[in-house]
Amino acid sequence: MLTGELVRLRALEPSDAEALWRWNSDPDVMRWMDEGYPASQAQVAARCEERERNSYDNMLLAIETLGEGRLIGVTRLGDTEPETGRAELDIYIGEKDCWGKGYGTEATRLICRYGFDRMRLHSIALWVVAENAAAIRVYEKVGFVRDGRHRHSFRRDGRWYDQILMSMLEGELLG
Ligand SMILES: CC(C)(COP(=O)(O)OP(=O)(O)OC[C@H]1O[C@@H](n2cnc3c(N)ncnc32)[C@H](O)[C@@H]1OP(=O)(O)O)[C@@H](O)C(=O)NCCC(=O)NCCS
């Protein structure tokens, strides 16, 4: 378990499936995320039940508040390459009343610290839609920098959006 001052990160439990399905069905939460094709609650529950244990190349963790132990989101380091020590980061806080309280920043910092210290990663990268100002702010606060821009790589409601590639190298994590 990875514990900070506001949140802890832990492995996913089958009982987390209802919240995951609810968040994935919420257009506000999914506004700037690739939601994939619609999945039923039973399909999400089966995915949680059958999930393999976390590993070097795929680590998905639940984000829980420290005080109440409330499940509020998930974060993942995935597509990890042993040859380059590079992984990709995803994060979302699905409980909207928890936005803007510092939870996303601390969870990002905790999983990146784990990636650099325990997994001995060399770099962590991510893609973010250029309009997702809150997420970009979180990433810059913990030390990610902008590497480049992939124009028209995200489509939503009949419109194209650019995505920004951000990365952080070992030794660059802030805070
Ligand atoms: C992006 C997300 C993870 C941020 O989590 P969070 O817990 O709300 O983040 P924090 O409270 O730690 O920090 C948010 C920061 O963004 C700032 N912010 C919020 N809305 C903003 C906006 N519209 N423009 C600019 N900055 C904004 C906040 O002021 C805060 O910065 P500060 O500490 O300097 O004041 C969360 O909003 C979320 O899950 N959104 C939906 C899914 C998503 O977009 N995930 C990222 C995909 S790449």
The ligand as a Tripos MOL2 file, in Angstrom:
@<TRIPOS>MOLECULE
LIG
   48    50     1     0     0
SMALL
NO_CHARGES

@<TRIPOS>ATOM
      1 C1         -7.5640   15.7470  -13.6840 C.3       1 LIG1
      2 C2         -7.8420   15.2080  -12.2880 C.3       1 LIG1
      3 C3         -7.1440   13.8560  -12.1100 C.3       1 LIG1
      4 C4         -7.3000   16.1830  -11.2540 C.3       1 LIG1
      5 O1         -7.5070   15.6650   -9.9620 O.3       1 LIG1
      6 P1         -7.8340   16.6550   -8.7450 P.3       1 LIG1
      7 O2         -7.8600   15.8440   -7.5090 O.co2     1 LIG1
      8 O3         -9.0420   17.4560   -9.0680 O.co2     1 LIG1
      9 O4         -6.5240   17.5770   -8.7910 O.3       1 LIG1
     10 P2         -5.9110   18.5130   -7.6520 P.3       1 LIG1
     11 O5         -6.9880   18.9920   -6.7490 O.co2     1 LIG1
     12 O6         -4.7710   17.7780   -7.0400 O.co2     1 LIG1
     13 O7         -5.2900   19.6900   -8.5260 O.3       1 LIG1
     14 C5         -6.0480   20.3260   -9.5420 C.3       1 LIG1
     15 C6         -5.2800   21.5640   -9.9810 C.3       1 LIG1
     16 O8         -5.8310   22.0100  -11.2170 O.3       1 LIG1
     17 C7         -6.2970   23.3390  -11.0520 C.3       1 LIG1
     18 N1         -7.4660   23.4770  -11.9200 N.ar      1 LIG1
     19 C8         -8.6940   22.9520  -11.7700 C.ar      1 LIG1
     20 N2         -9.4730   23.3040  -12.8170 N.ar      1 LIG1
     21 C9         -8.7000   24.0580  -13.6320 C.ar      1 LIG1
     22 C10        -8.9370   24.7030  -14.8680 C.ar      1 LIG1
     23 N3        -10.1130   24.6360  -15.4950 N.pl3     1 LIG1
     24 N4         -7.9150   25.3870  -15.4180 N.ar      1 LIG1
     25 C11        -6.6870   25.4640  -14.8340 C.ar      1 LIG1
     26 N5         -6.4140   24.8560  -13.6430 N.ar      1 LIG1
     27 C12        -7.4200   24.1530  -13.0630 C.ar      1 LIG1
     28 C13        -6.6100   23.4740   -9.5870 C.3       1 LIG1
     29 O9         -6.6530   24.8250   -9.1880 O.3       1 LIG1
     30 C14        -5.4260   22.7090   -9.0000 C.3       1 LIG1
     31 O10        -4.2280   23.4440   -9.0780 O.3       1 LIG1
     32 P3         -3.6510   24.2640   -7.8020 P.3       1 LIG1
     33 O11        -3.3380   23.2430   -6.7580 O.co2     1 LIG1
     34 O12        -2.4720   24.9520   -8.3380 O.co2     1 LIG1
     35 O13        -4.7400   25.2010   -7.3650 O.co2     1 LIG1
     36 C15        -9.3760   15.0480  -12.0380 C.3       1 LIG1
     37 O14        -9.9850   16.2940  -12.2280 O.3       1 LIG1
     38 C16       -10.0180   14.0350  -12.9410 C.2       1 LIG1
     39 O15        -9.9270   12.8670  -12.6770 O.2       1 LIG1
     40 N6        -10.6860   14.4670  -14.0310 N.am      1 LIG1
     41 C17       -11.4120   13.5910  -14.9340 C.3       1 LIG1
     42 C18       -10.5460   12.5500  -15.6230 C.3       1 LIG1
     43 C19        -9.3310   13.1370  -16.3140 C.2       1 LIG1
     44 O16        -9.4360   14.1020  -17.0420 O.2       1 LIG1
     45 N7         -8.1640   12.4930  -16.1010 N.am      1 LIG1
     46 C20        -6.9280   12.8720  -16.7290 C.3       1 LIG1
     47 C21        -6.8310   12.2860  -18.0860 C.3       1 LIG1
     48 S1         -5.2990   12.6870  -18.8800 S.3       1 LIG1
@<TRIPOS>BOND
     1     1     2 1
     2     2     3 1
     3     2     4 1
     4     2    36 1
     5     4     5 1
     6     5     6 1
     7     6     7 2
     8     6     8 1
     9     6     9 1
    10     9    10 1
    11    10    11 2
    12    10    12 1
    13    10    13 1
    14    13    14 1
    15    14    15 1
    16    15    16 1
    17    15    30 1
    18    16    17 1
    19    17    18 1
    20    17    28 1
    21    18    19 ar
    22    18    27 ar
    23    19    20 ar
    24    20    21 ar
    25    21    22 ar
    26    21    27 ar
    27    22    23 1
    28    22    24 ar
    29    24    25 ar
    30    25    26 ar
    31    26    27 ar
    32    28    29 1
    33    28    30 1
    34    30    31 1
    35    31    32 1
    36    32    33 2
    37    32    34 1
    38    32    35 1
    39    36    37 1
    40    36    38 1
    41    38    39 2
    42    38    40 1
    43    40    41 1
    44    41    42 1
    45    42    43 1
    46    43    44 2
    47    43    45 1
    48    45    46 1
    49    46    47 1
    50    47    48 1
@<TRIPOS>SUBSTRUCTURE
     1 LIG1         1 GROUP 0 **** ****
